[in-house]
Amino acid sequence: MSDQKNRILVLDGLRGLAILLVFLFHGYYIWSKNYPFGDSFKDNILVKYGDLGVQLFFLISGFVILMSMEKTSGFIQFIKNRWVRLFPSMLICSLIIYSTAVFFYERPLGIPGLKSLIPGILFVDEGLLERIFKTDFPVLESSFWSLYIEVKFYLIFGALYYLFKRNLALLGIFIIYLVAVSFQILEFHHLLPMGLLKFKAYIGNFVYFGWFVSGALIYIYYKERDRRYLYAFVIATICAMFYMYKLQDMIRNLYLIILILIFVGALFWKRMERFFSMRLFTFVGFVSYPIYLLHENMMISWMVKIDKHIQVPYWLLPIISFSLVIPVAYIVAEYLEPPIQKKLKSILKNVK
């Protein structure tokens, strides 16, 4: 029982690391046209590749989702559990973002329209909804994209897992990844037949599936200590590193390797486990989901507002602005989300 609790604790710590990396990317790098300091930090490797925190989130998801499936009786119950886990914070945070956008009018994405609430609440990306309904769906928060990929993974992997069991399900997800990344590589080298280009809009999200497979494989090794799964993890992870073939470079790959080693080290090396189980990481990990949903546009708007009225060192400005989002995320995670989850569980308990 103690090992199980420690495992969950260290995963929260790793989530904390992941969201801190995403914060660095959003707070110092990606929105240089909107920052008061412009592109002053564009050459800082730590912030330039902070987006790789999302890959760490995907690794953690692969680990946790397989662990969750082993405790769940069937596909419908699994999807219910996932929906109850994700929907309340998404609903609450979407409403917060929409209702405060007039105050945070300096948002890089501008003031969202009411229609922009729909993709997040449905967990369906804007592009797919636009193709289905032949109308535009403005982006509420650009960070939501990874949630849409997560949900695709839940649906496909869940269906495969409960139909064909664990190993075939993982193989199926990995094949989907290989097809998607092969498509991307062929397109990059202009070798893709013209007839297949029309599928480009549908296949892009699946290039991230390799990370979920890697996370699931290391979970199996963690649980069973069967070296075959460790070798499979190494092979799957090497393949997963080709997920963004167009953006591959040596520094990005090195950054990824370090994150993978941290992920594995935190699970198997006691000293690293204790480090990422510290309160700083586990607290940020606990509120990481609402922070991820809320922080990007709100943080940048705070930066602009603060810079207008208070002289703050530019390196400190994103940290202060991010800190102002954390209490809101904590209120969502600690006080608003649990009662909604409890109510939804009660309702769904009687839904077959």
C-alpha positions, 0 to 999 in steps of 0.5 A, a space after each residue: 500500500 505504501 508503494 502505491 501511495 509513493 507512486 501516486 505522489 511521485 507522479 504528482 511531482 512529475 506533473 508539477 515538473 511538466 506544468 512548470 516546463 510548459 509555464 516556461 515555454 508560454 511565459 518566456 518564449 512562444 508569445 514574444 510579440 505580446 511580452 513586454 520584454 519581447 524575444 529577450 529569452 528566445 535563446 534560452 534552451 530551458 524555455 525554448 523547449 519547455 513545450 516538451 513538458 507536454 510529452 512528459 504529461 503524455 508519458 505520465 498519462 500512459 502510465 496512469 491510464 493503464 493502471 486505471 484500466 486494470 482496476 476498471 471492469 469495462 470500457 463504458 465504466 472507464 470512459 465514465 471515470 475519465 469523463 468525471 475526472 476531466 469534465 468538471 475542471 474543463 467546464 469550470 475553467 472554460 467558464 472562468 476564461 470566458 467570463 474574465 476575458 473582458 478584464 484580461 483583454 490583453 490576451 494573445 488570442 483576443 476576447 473569445 466568443 460564446 461558441 469558443 466554449 464548445 470544443 473544450 466542453 466536448 473535448 473535440 478539437 476545433 478543426 474537426 468541429 469545423 469540418 463537421 459543421 462547416 462553421 468556425 469554432 474560435 480557440 478559447 485556449 491554445 493549450 486545450 489541444 493536448 486534452 483533445 489528443 488525450 481523449 482520442 487515446 482514451 477512446 481508442 486504447 480503451 476500446 482495444 484494451 477491453 476487446 483484445 487485452 493489454 498487449 494487443 491494445 498497446 500494439 494497436 496504439 503503437 501501429 497507429 503511431 507508426 502510420 501517423 509518423 510515417 505519413 508525416 515523414 513522407 509528407 516532409 520529403 514530398 513523397 506522399 501520394 497526392 491522394 493521401 494528402 486529404 487525410 493530413 488533417 485527420 492523422 496529425 494528432 496520432 503522432 503523439 501516441 508513441 508517448 502513451 505507449 512508452 508510459 504504459 510499457 514502463 508501468 508494466 515493467 514497474 509492476 511486473 519487473 519483466 525485462 521484455 517490457 523494459 526493452 519494449 519501452 526503450 524501443 517504443 521511446 526511441 520511435 516516439 522521439 520522431 513524433 515531430 519530424 519537422 522540428 527534430 534537432 539535436 538539442 530538442 532530442 537531448 532535452 527529451 532524453 533528459 526528461 525521459 531519464 527523469 521520468 524513469 529515474 523518479 520511478 526507480 531511483 529512491 533519491 529522485 523519487 524523494 526529490 519529486 515527492 517534495 511539497 513544491 512539486 506535488 502541490 503544483 502537480 495537484 493543481 496542474 490540470 486547472 493551471 494548464 487550462 487557465 494559465 496561458 492567456 491569463 498569465 500573459 495579460 497579467 504580465 502586460 498589466 503589471 508592466 504598465 504600473 509596476 517596474 519589475 525585472 523582466 525575468 521575474 514578470 512571468 513568475 509573478 503573473 503565473 503565481 497569480 493564476 495558481 490560487 484560482 487553480 487551487 480553488 478549482 482543484 480543491 473546492 469546486 471540482 470535487 463536489 461536481 465530480 461527486 454529483 456526476 458519479 452519483 448520476 452516472 452510477 445508475 446509467 448503464 
